[in-house]
Amino acid sequence: MEFTKGHGAGNDFVILPDPDGALELTPGLVAALCDRRRGIGGDGVVRVVRAAKHPEGAALAGEAEWFMDYWNADGSYAEMCGNGARVFVRYLVAAGLADPAGETLPVATRAGVVRAVVQGETIAVEMRRPRMYDTASAALGGLTLAGTAVDVGNPHLVCSLPAGLDLAALDLTRAPDVDPTVFPAGVNVEFTTPAEPVDGTDGHVLMRVYERGSAETLACGTGACAVGAVVLRDAGQDTGTVTVDVPGGRLTVTVTDDSCWLAGPAVLVATGEIAPTALQP
């Protein structure tokens, strides 16, 4: 089985080229591939398959040639992954499967078609505008933190830390407890704290995230978009640009009237082959 390893701001993925949908990808195989000691290691698996060859992408084949079949590290599905989409596009271009010369490059996902722009080391993807739809809380290490529920094609809970609480001190070795009636399919939980202003932007925050199915990751693209929308709302703005610093680097979120752009680095670091029979579930 051929693979490529890539990451977006430290959010890392095992990329599996499978243009014709021939691979038998299972939750057990995905989890074994993402195992950082017995497999390749990653926050998730991204399968590169033609939309027409995937049952969940076929309806979108008229809009996008390629479908991003994204799986979490535990073998569960995810509707969308912003950094995964940016790394997916980097792979398409590097492998000669797509031409970045056009204005935008469409990619089919379980959350619909997203569009990407390649600008050197930076890749930006346009996703749906984040929708804030409820309030909820996350319980973590004896703390109960209020947050805003946000839909970015997948579910998020954005918790802004009260003054005096150290973001770096949060224990994210286990999943925060959330209300299952608000998040029946689970949720990605983002924790934020304000940072020094950045020229040319409308806000700047530091963020850590616990992703459902993957535990704490160094970055979460859709989570950054959710955070950006909440930061702008709290500033009394409907649109604008927010800098989001995550443990793995810097992401830039631009919320417009009808969409959200996520921009940052997307890097391919290795290619190779792996024997599926050698993987231990």
N, C-alpha and C positions, 0 to 999 in steps of 0.2 A: 504494500500500500504506500503510495507516494504521499508526502506531506510537506507543508511549508509552515514555519513558525513565524508569527508576526505579533506586533503589539501596537496599541494606540495609547500613548501616555502611560505605559506600564500595564494596561489592561490587555492580557495576552491570550492568544488563540492558536489552536491547531487547525490549520487550513487543509482541507481534503479536496483535491481536484476530482470531480466526478461529473463531467459534462453531460453524460447520457443517463445519469441516475442509476448506475449499475451496482453501486456499493450497497451492501446490506448493513445499514447503520442501525445499531440498537442502543438502548440506554446503557447496557453493560459495557459495550465497546467504547462509547463516548466517555464514560466515567474512567475506564482504564487508560484511554489516551490522555486524559487530563490529569492522571495521577502523577504528581511531581517526583515520585521516587521510582515507580515501576513502569511509568509510561513516558510520554514526552513532557507533559505538564502544561496546564493552561487554565484560564478562567472559563473556557468554553471551546466548542468545536464549531467551525464554520465550514459547511460543505458547499462547494462551488458547483452548481448544477444548472443546466438550462431550464428556464421557467417551464417550457413546454414539456419537459421530461419529469417534472415533479408534481404530484397530485395537488399540492397546496399552491403551486405557482402557475399551473396551466391557465387559469382564468386571467392571469396578468401577462401572459406571453405576448400579447399584442402591444403592450406598453414597455416591456423590458425583456431583453434576451436572457438575462441571468437572474437566478433566484438564490437568495442567501438563506440557506437552511441552517439556522442557528440553534445550537443545543447548549444548555448550561453544563457546568462541570459535573454535576451529579447525574447527568443523563436525562434531565427534564427539558422540555421545549421552552423557548422564550419567543414572545411575539416580535420583539425588536431588540436590537443592540446597536447603539449609536457608534461606539468605537469599533465594534465588529463590522459595521457597514463600511466604515472608513478604511479598515484594513482589507476588507473584501475588495474594495475598489482598487487599492494599491496592488493587490495580487492580480486582478484582472488586467491592469495596465502592464505590470511587469511580465506577465505570461503571454502578452500579445493577444488577449481575448477581448480587449476593448480599446478604443481610441480615445484618449483624453482631449483630443483637439477640439471636440464639439463644446458647445456652451455648457451642457450638463450631461451627465451619464446616469441613466435610470437603472435602478436596482429593485427587483421585486423582493418583498419580505412578507412575513405573516401579518404585518401591520399595514400592508399596502406597498405602493411604489414610493421609494425615496429617490432623491436626485443628488448627484455628487458633482463637485467641481474640484479638479486637481490643480494645485498651485504650488509646484515644486515639492518641498518637504511637507507642506500642509495640504490636507484634504478636508474639504467641508462637505457635509451632507445636509440636505434640506429635509426636515421631517415635519410631521404635523405640529401645529401650535399646541403647546401644553394647555390642558384643560384642568383647572382647579375645581374640584367637585364636592369636597367634604372636609371636615376637620376630624382629626383622630389623634391618638397618642401612641408613643412607643415606650415600653418599660425596659430599662437596661441597667443592670447592676444597682438596683435600689432606687434608681431615678425614674421618674415619669415625665416624659418630655412631650409637650404639645406640638402638633404638626399639621401640615396641610396635605391632603390627598390630591395627587396630580396624575392625570392620564397623559402619557406621551406615546400611546400605542401599547405601552405596558404600564403597570401600576407602580406608583411611587408615593412615599410619605416623607415630606421634607420637614425636618425639625431644626429650627433655629435655636441654638443654645442660649440660655440666659446669661447675662453678664456674670463673669467670675467663674464660669465652668470651662475647664480646659479641654479643647477638642482632642488634643493628643492623648489625654488621660482616659478617654472612653475605652472601655473593654469591649471590643468587637470580636472576641473569640467565640461568641455564641450569638445566635440570632436574637434580635430584640423581640419582645413580646408585643403583638399587635392584636387588634380586634378582628377576629375572623369573619364577623358579619360585615365589616367594611371592606375587608380584603380576602374574599373567599378563595382566591387563587394565589394567595401569598402576595408579598410586596417587597420592593427594594426600598430600603430606608436610608435616607441621606441626613447627615448631621452637619450643620454649617456654623461658622462664626465669621464676623466681619473682618476685613483686612484693609490695609492702606489703599487709598484710591489709586487707580491706574488711569493715566491720561487717555482720553478718547473713549472711555467707557462710562457706563452709568452705574456701575457697581463692581465690587470686588469682594469675593468671599473665599474662605478655605472650606474644603469639603472632605468628609470621609463617608464611606458607604458600605453597607452590608447588603450584598445582592442575594436575592432568593436563588437557591440552587448553586451558588458559587462562594458564599461566605464573604469576608471583607476582600475587596479588590482595590488595586491601586488607582483605578479610575472607573467611572461609569458615565458613558456619553448621554444616554437618555436621562440619567439622574442629574447630570449637569444642566440639561435643558429644563428639567423640573425645577431645579434650584434657581436658575436664571429667571424663570417666570415668577417665582415667589419673591425674589429680591426686587424685581421691578414693581410688582404689586405693592410691596411694602413701602416702596419709594413713591407710590402714587402714579406709576407709569404703566401703560398698556404695552408699549414697545420699547426696545432699546437693546444695548449690548452690555453683557456682564462677563467679567473675567472670573473663572472658577479654577482655583488652584487645588489640585488633588495630590496625594502622595506621589503619584507617578509623573507629574508634570503640570502643564497649563492647558486648559481648554477655554475656548471663547464661544459664548452663546449669544446669538442675535435673534431676538424675538420680533417678528414682523406682525402685520395685521392678520395674516393668514397662515404663517408657518414659523418654523424655528430652525435656524442654521447652527450646526455644531462644527467647529473648526479646531484642528490641532494636528500634531504629527501622527503619521502612520508608517510603521517601519517593518520590513521583512528582514528577519535575522538569520534564517537557516532553511535549507531544504534537505530532503533525504527520503529514505524508505524505512518502513517499520513492518515487522512481521506480526500480524494480528494474533497469531497463535501463541506468540511469546508474551502477550499482555495478560496480566492477572487481574481479574475483576475485583 
